[in-house]
Amino acid sequence: MHSIKCLILAKEPQDWLNLEHHMTDIPGVQIQHRTAQLEMVLEGSLSAIDLIFCEYSFVEQLTTYSYIYSVKIPPIVCLLTEKDKPEELGANRVFGFLTKSVTGEQVIETIRQAVRNKYSTKEGGANRWKRDGFIFINSEYKIIRIRFEDIQFCEGMKDYTQIYLSAKTQPVITLQNLKTFSSKLPEDSFVRVHRSFVISLQHIDSISRNEISIGKKIIPIGNSYRNDFFHIVERNS
């Protein structure tokens, strides 16, 4: 695994010793700082940090600082307690979520995703995700592995996305908006057909002028997406 430099930002760093214990067992992971002082983080150089493990209460301040001063903040993994409400953070503010009861496997997968994010430009960008045939997402305090071939369609719900899978009756929910999540899907297999829907071409059952049937779901075709979608259909006819 490539090296990755991390910062732990928490009001009570000792509360996260379980997380730190797991991190120290992963080759290449370096904990650069542990601090409860947000000001120290903002006054220092964040360019040397690859990933911030940050308590929920600091996320808003970090992202606001980034916006106001046009400072690039490293990806943030939000550290959650039971009283926190991650859905209120919005879709694009955090890279992932972990809790105090985090397992070593969850930490490894979070670090692995961060490494991919860091080196994606050098190693093929988004195409690397596509070659792998799957993606890891954070959902309901877990890191879930999803195969692209199992995704039937995705439905955007403002600040999060519902991912419908062929083998599950209930969707998997990720705190990424539809645009962000769909950008990680293979372009030759997934098509946006509506402002709220991205579909898998291989799971289409039938198509009418205004609708697409996938299983029991009827998905509308948006006017602004109609021409591009039917061109794709024509190419595959």
N, C-alpha and C positions, 0 to 999 in steps of 0.2 A: 504494500500500500504506500502511496506517496505520502510525504510529510504534510501535516496540516497543523497550523498554530491556532490555539484556542484561548478564549478569554471567558472566565466565569464571573458574571456580574449579578450579585445577589446580596440582599440586605443582611442575611445571615449565612455566609458561605459554608459554615459548618453543617448547615441543614442539607447540603448537597454532597456530602462526603461519599455517599453511595455512587452518585454519578461520577465523581472524580476517581473513585476506586476503579470503576469500569474503564474509564478513559486511559488510566495509566497502564492498563493491560493491553492496549492496542498499539502495535508497532507504528512509529511515525507520528503519533499524536503528541504534541507538545503543549502543555498548559503554560502559557506565557504569563498570565496574571490571574489572581483571584482578588476581587475587590467588592466592597459595598458602596464605593464612592463613584457615582455616575460622573461627577465633574472630572475626576482623575482620568476616566476613560475618554471624555470629550476633549480634554486638554492634551492628551497624548496622541501618538501617531497610530491611527487605526490601519495604516497601510501594511503593517507587519502582522496583522491579525487576519486569519482566514475564516473564523467562525466564532460567533459570540453566543454563549449560553447565558440567557438573560431572563431574570424573573419577570413575570407578567407586568408588575407595576412599573418597570423601566421601559417597556417596549414603546409606549406612546411617546415618551420623552426622546428616546433615541430616533425614532422615525420623524418626529417633528423637527428635531435638530438637523437631521439630514436634509429635510425639505427646505428649511429656512436658509441654511448656509450652503446648500448645494454640496454637501459632503457625502461621499460614498460610504455607506455603512456596510460592513461585512454581513453575510447572511446571519440571521438571528434564529436560534433555536429557543423557543419560549419554554421556560420552566414553570410548570403549572402546579398549583395546590388545588385542593378540592373546592375551594370557594371561587376560584377564577372562572371566567366565562370567555373561553377562547373565541367564540363566534363574534364577540364584540370587537375583536381586533381588526376585522376586515380580511380580505383575501390575500393581499399582496405584501403584508407587513412582516411575515415570518416565514422562515424556511421549513420549520417543523416544530413539533411539540414533544416534551418529555415530562414525566412526573417524578416525584421523589422515589417512587417504587420502581423506577426504570430498571429493566434487565440489561445484562451485558449484551445480549443479542440486539436489543433495540438501539443501544448506543452504537454498536458496530455498524448497523445499517444506516443510522443517521450520519455517522462519519463517512461512510462509503458514499452516500449521496453527496455530501459536501465536497469530497475529493473529486467526484465526477463533475460537479459544478465548477470547481476551481480549474480543472484541467480540460474542460470540454472543448474550449477553443483550439487547444493544441492537438486534441485527439479526435476531432471530427464533429464537435458541437452536438447539436440535437440529434444528428444522425447516429451517434453512438448509442443513444437510448433506443433508437429504432432497430439497430442491428441486434440488440440484446433480446428483443421480442417481449419485453415486459417493463414495468415501471414500479417503483416503490412509492407509496403515498402515505401520508400521515392521516389517520382517520380514527376518531373516537379513542384517542390516547394510545393507539397502536400504529405500528408501521406495517402496512399491508402490501404484499406483492400481487400485482395484477398483470395477467398476460393480455397483450393487445388483442389476441384472437378471441378472448372471452368477452370483450366489451361490445355490447350491442349498440348502445347510444349513450350520450351524455346530455344531461339537462342542466342548464345554467339557472341558478336561483339567486340572483343578485351577487352576493359576496362568496358563494360557495357553489360547488358542482355536485350533482348526483350522477353516479356512474352505474349504469344498469348492466349487469353481467348475465351471461347465458345460464349459469348454474346457480343463480341466487334469485330469490323472490323479492328481496328488498335491495334497494340501491346502496352502494357504498358512497359515503359523503366525504368530500375533501374540502378544506378551507382554501380553495383556489377558485378564482372566477373562471368562467368557461373559456375565455380567451387564453388565459395563462395555461390552464390544463391542456387544452386542445393543441397548443403549440408543441407539446411533447409527444403527440401521437403521430404515427407515420402518415405522411401526406397522401400517399397512394392508396391508403385503405380507409381513411376517415374524411368526411366532407361536412362542412357546415351548411345546413339547409334552412336555418332559421336563426334569428338572433339568440334564441334560447336552446337550440339543439345542434349537436354534432352527431352524425350517425356513422356506423360501420357499414361499408358497402357490402361486405360478405354476409351480413345478417338481414339484409332487406328481403322481405317476403313478396311485396307487391308495391306498385307505384301507380297513383292516379295523377290527375293534373295538379291537384292541390295538397295531396297527402301521401305519406309513405307508411306502410304497415311493417312493423317489426314485432313478431309475436302478437301479443294482444294490444300493443301500443300503437296508436295512430298519431303520427308526427306531422305537423303542418309544414308546408314548404313556403318560406317567406318570399315575397315578390322580388326582393333585391338579391336573392340567392338562386332564383329559379333557373335563369339561363345557364349559369355555370354548372348547376347540378345536372340539368338535362344534357348538356354537352358531354359530361362525364358518362352519363347513361348511354348516350349515343356511341361513344368511343368503345364501350364495353358490350355493345349489342352485335 
